[in-house]
């Protein structure tokens, strides 16, 4: 079995004229959200063996906050190709993930991350799937399980949604 954890970066500062989009940092709300998602991941034992993270500052910041909550997380591989990647490129990167990593976290951006989740999921809780189909918000966490032996076997409609949470849904939950 392989587990894919998709995490959209937390809320970032708005773009500023003359500043690269790549350089945008988390805003105060995003910092709190990243910490909460990291705590949720730790509580529910969603600790990856491998991490692929976009090189954009807001994804680096999100991963750094999440990693603090996880105790002894793996080192991240920062991958520029994740930034603005369409879902097929993200899938190709995932299919090249190390064989020894059974759970891989990808920290990235919409629309590619959202589109990838929709392409990969064929089963799981119907209500959560419908919520995910509508939107993958900032700080959104999607966990997809695959009944395969290697990442190179992951394909469209091959996954089962284990869970979909967002900072806002954690506000509403008692868990």
Secondary structure, DSSP 8 states (H G I E B T S, - for coil): -EEEEEEE---B----TTS-GGG--B-HHHHHHHHHHHHHHHHTT---SEEEE-SSHHHHHHHHHHHHHHSS---EEE-GGGTT--HHHHHHHHHTS-TT-SEEEEEE-TTHHHHHHHHHEEEE-HHHHHHHHH---TT-EEEEEE--SSGGG--TT-EEEEEEE-HHHHHH---
